[in-house]
Amino acid sequence: MKKVSVRFVKTVLCVTGAMMILSMTACTPTDKGSVGGGNETTETAESTAPAKNPDPTAPVLDVVSIYNVSEDGSTLEGTMDAVDELNEETLVSLLIQYGVLEEGTEVLGYEAEGTPSSEEVGPGVVKIPGVESDVKEYGTLNLSQFPDTENKMLLQAVANTFIENMNVIYLTIQVNGETVAENLSMTDAGK
């Protein structure tokens, strides 16, 4: 009786093993052309599809980060956008578009100066001896108007936008030549 059950168990295990091998073989991906019939249509479709190459006439855009205040006014939110030319006017236009600044706000002046005194000039910037960085220590932005000079979050949204995109460490914001916020930095975000 034991011999029959051992043989029976061995036979069942062999059949189960063979079924597993066959099912795994059936589920294994195959190379193109190894299975007849179905792949011929795929190869024909692939050969007639146009090559996907980048458009050499497409404009080269600069990617920028624009900061605005959350709906509840408690935090800053960052948004990525693209511009044809990165300068202070395009950043102010985007800040108007995202509702940080009021329609009609103009840039009266922007300047950046000074070499960073710290070795750490910002995220992702590597200091290489003998190679000058394009990061400046201080930037000053003079605007024609500002919605609320007492709103620290609005001031910080403008500062973060300019600090990140114009490569400055500290930003002073002026309205018609009068300083409303001095030496703001990215670390002030959300405060």
C-alpha positions as a printed Julia matrix, in Angstrom:
191×3 Matrix{Float64}:
  0.0     0.0     0.0
  2.87    2.38    0.8
  4.47    1.71   -2.6
  1.28    2.67   -4.4
  0.87    5.93   -2.49
  4.53    6.9    -2.95
  4.22    6.23   -6.69
  0.98    8.15   -6.79
  2.51   11.13   -4.97
  5.55   11.1    -7.32
  3.28   10.99  -10.36
  1.15   13.87   -9.08
  4.27   15.94   -8.3
  5.73   15.24  -11.77
  2.48   16.23  -13.48
  2.22   19.38  -11.33
  5.84   20.3   -12.13
  5.27   19.8   -15.84
  2.15   21.97  -15.72
  4.07   24.72  -13.94
  6.86   24.62  -16.54
  4.35   24.8   -19.38
  2.43   27.68  -17.79
  5.64   29.64  -17.15
  6.77   29.07  -20.73
  3.44   30.31  -22.01
  3.73   33.52  -19.94
  7.36   34.28  -20.84
  7.81   37.16  -23.31
  9.23   36.15  -26.66
 11.53   37.93  -29.09
 10.03   39.55  -32.16
  9.67   37.08  -34.94
  9.87   33.97  -32.77
  6.09   33.52  -32.83
  4.5    33.56  -36.28
  1.45   35.49  -37.3
  0.76   38.26  -34.76
  4.12   40.05  -34.81
  4.11   40.72  -38.54
  1.42   43.4   -38.16
  3.34   45.05  -35.3
  6.57   45.18  -37.3
  4.76   46.7   -40.28
  3.11   49.35  -38.08
  6.42   50.25  -36.46
  8.24   50.57  -39.77
  5.64   52.96  -41.23
  5.41   55.23  -38.15
  7.41   58.47  -38.54
 10.55   58.83  -36.44
 10.06   60.96  -33.32
 12.76   63.62  -33.48
 12.78   66.94  -31.64
 11.65   69.92  -33.68
 14.79   71.93  -34.5
 12.67   75.05  -35.12
 11.01   74.94  -31.69
 12.01   77.84  -29.44
 14.33   77.16  -26.53
 12.51   78.08  -23.33
 13.85   78.84  -19.86
 12.1    76.98  -17.05
 11.3    79.22  -14.08
  9.87   78.76  -10.59
  7.06   81.1    -9.61
  5.98   81.34   -5.98
  2.53   82.4    -4.85
  0.59   82.38   -1.59
 -1.74   79.45   -0.85
 -5.5    80.1    -0.8
 -5.58   80.11    3.0
 -2.59   82.48    3.09
 -0.51   80.26    5.38
  2.21   78.94    3.04
  4.0    79.56   -0.21
  3.41   77.34   -3.2
  5.81   76.9    -6.09
  4.81   76.48   -9.72
  7.0    75.74  -12.73
  6.52   77.71  -15.94
  8.53   78.5   -19.07
  9.51   81.79  -20.69
 11.16   82.77  -23.96
 13.59   85.08  -22.2
 14.4    85.08  -18.48
 14.55   88.63  -17.12
 12.92   90.73  -14.42
 10.03   91.86  -16.67
  9.0    88.29  -17.55
  9.12   87.28  -13.88
  6.92   90.22  -12.88
  4.5    89.34  -15.72
  4.24   85.79  -14.39
  3.78   87.05  -10.81
  0.88   89.17  -12.11
 -0.53   86.16  -13.99
 -0.4    84.02  -10.83
 -2.09   86.72   -8.74
  0.85   87.72   -6.56
  1.2    91.22   -8.01
 -1.52   93.53   -9.32
 -2.18   94.19  -13.0
 -0.16   97.19  -14.18
  2.84   96.56  -11.89
  6.05   97.55  -13.67
  9.72   96.97  -12.97
 11.36  100.34  -12.36
 14.75   98.77  -11.82
 16.6    95.59  -10.95
 20.25   95.12  -10.15
 22.34   92.38   -8.61
 25.81   92.84   -7.22
 28.49   91.39   -5.01
 30.21   88.04   -4.87
 28.72   85.62   -2.35
 30.72   85.7     0.87
 29.68   82.18    1.77
 31.0    79.0     0.17
 27.43   77.75    0.04
 25.84   79.8    -2.72
 22.65   77.8    -3.1
 21.2    74.4    -3.83
 22.9    72.58   -6.68
 25.61   75.21   -7.11
 29.13   73.84   -6.88
 31.96   76.19   -5.94
 34.97   75.45   -8.16
 38.22   77.26   -7.3
 39.25   79.64  -10.09
 35.82   79.58  -11.75
 33.53   82.53  -11.14
 29.87   81.82  -10.38
 27.0    83.84  -11.83
 25.38   83.99   -8.37
 25.31   87.46   -6.81
 25.07   88.28   -3.12
 22.49   91.1    -3.19
 19.66   91.95   -5.54
 17.41   95.0    -5.46
 14.03   95.0    -7.18
 12.2    98.32   -7.57
  8.51   97.99   -8.5
  5.95  100.66   -9.42
  3.39   99.29   -6.94
  2.81   96.46   -4.48
 -0.59   95.09   -3.35
  0.14   95.04    0.39
  3.58   95.93    1.73
  2.6    94.6     5.16
  1.83   91.11    3.81
  5.03   89.18    4.53
  3.87   86.17    2.48
  3.4    88.28   -0.68
  6.81   89.87   -0.18
  8.35   86.44    0.31
  6.66   85.04   -2.82
  8.24   87.81   -4.9
 11.6    87.37   -3.14
 11.67   83.58   -3.62
 10.78   83.94   -7.3
 13.63   86.39   -7.92
 16.17   84.66   -5.67
 15.71   81.31   -7.37
 15.51   82.5   -10.97
 17.88   85.48  -10.98
 20.62   83.76   -8.92
 20.85   86.08   -5.93
 21.15   85.17   -2.26
 19.37   88.17   -0.71
 16.7    90.39   -2.26
 15.58   93.86   -1.25
 12.17   94.95   -2.55
 11.43   98.6    -3.16
  8.25  100.37   -4.25
  8.96  103.6    -6.13
 12.44  103.7    -4.59
 11.26  103.18   -0.99
 12.46   99.96    0.67
  9.6    97.76    1.92
 11.58   94.55    2.6
 15.33   94.21    2.99
 17.65   91.24    2.46
 14.99   88.53    2.19
 16.36   85.04    1.57
 14.92   81.68    0.53
 15.16   80.43    4.12
 12.42   82.89    5.08
  9.83   80.93    3.06
  6.71   80.0     5.0
  7.43   82.23    7.97
